[in-house]
Amino acid sequence: MIIILLKSVKMDSEVQREGRLLDIVDDEWRKEKLPNDDIQVPIEEVPELDNGNDDRESLKDQDKKWTDVAIQNISQEVNGTQRT
């Protein structure tokens, strides 16, 4: 496959290309395959797929969530009244 880059000057904001022929894809390149490598991923980075809700968050992402249920304590401290 040969890709032709044409030079077009219409506006300053448009990309200006030189009028050269570039052979970037050939049959040999097209037949190449990437190796099927096994990649080690830390367990905290792997999404939990068994929870049934199709959630793709990793354990690390889940730990970052703010899940504190003591919100009422924050509002009481802001108002100056704190229950003990």
C-alpha positions as CSV (number, residue, x, y, z in Angstrom):
1,M,0.0,0.0,0.0
2,I,1.4,3.4,-0.9
3,I,0.2,6.5,0.9
4,I,0.5,9.8,-0.9
5,L,1.0,12.9,1.1
6,L,-0.2,16.0,-0.7
7,K,0.8,19.5,0.0
8,S,-2.3,21.7,0.6
9,V,-2.1,25.2,1.8
10,K,-5.6,26.6,2.5
11,M,-5.3,28.1,6.0
12,D,-2.6,28.6,8.5
13,S,-4.3,26.3,10.9
14,E,-4.2,23.3,8.6
15,V,-1.4,20.8,8.5
16,Q,1.0,21.3,5.6
17,R,2.3,18.1,4.1
18,E,5.1,17.6,1.6
19,G,4.2,16.0,-1.7
20,R,6.4,12.8,-1.2
21,L,5.4,9.2,-1.6
22,L,5.8,7.1,1.5
23,D,5.7,3.3,1.5
24,I,4.8,2.6,5.1
25,V,2.8,-0.7,4.8
26,D,4.1,-3.6,2.8
27,D,3.1,-7.3,2.7
28,E,5.9,-8.4,5.0
29,W,4.9,-5.8,7.6
30,R,1.3,-6.9,7.3
31,K,2.1,-10.5,8.0
32,E,4.1,-9.8,11.2
33,K,2.4,-10.8,14.4
34,L,3.1,-9.5,17.9
35,P,4.2,-12.2,20.4
36,N,1.6,-13.4,22.9
37,D,3.5,-12.6,26.0
38,D,2.3,-13.3,29.5
39,I,2.3,-10.2,31.5
40,Q,2.4,-10.3,35.3
41,V,-0.1,-7.9,36.8
42,P,-0.2,-7.2,40.5
43,I,-3.3,-8.6,42.2
44,E,-4.5,-5.2,43.3
45,E,-4.5,-4.0,39.7
46,V,-6.7,-6.8,38.4
47,P,-10.4,-6.0,38.2
48,E,-12.7,-8.2,40.2
49,L,-14.9,-10.0,37.7
50,D,-16.8,-12.3,40.0
51,N,-19.0,-9.7,41.7
52,G,-21.7,-10.0,39.0
53,N,-22.3,-6.3,38.4
54,D,-19.8,-6.0,35.5
55,D,-17.7,-3.6,37.5
56,R,-14.2,-3.1,36.1
57,E,-12.6,-1.5,39.1
58,S,-9.4,-3.0,40.5
59,L,-8.9,-3.5,44.3
60,K,-6.6,-0.5,44.2
61,D,-9.4,1.6,42.7
62,Q,-11.9,0.3,45.2
63,D,-9.6,1.2,48.1
64,K,-9.3,4.8,46.9
65,K,-13.1,5.3,47.2
66,W,-14.3,7.3,50.2
67,T,-16.7,5.0,52.0
68,D,-16.8,6.6,55.5
69,V,-20.3,6.5,57.0
70,A,-19.6,9.0,59.7
71,I,-20.7,12.0,57.6
72,Q,-22.9,13.3,60.4
73,N,-19.8,13.8,62.6
74,I,-18.3,16.1,60.0
75,S,-21.4,18.3,59.8
76,Q,-21.6,18.5,63.6
77,E,-17.9,19.5,63.9
78,V,-18.4,22.2,61.3
79,N,-21.4,23.6,63.2
80,G,-19.5,23.5,66.5
81,T,-21.7,20.9,68.1
82,Q,-20.0,17.5,68.7
83,R,-21.8,14.6,70.3
84,T,-19.8,12.1,72.4
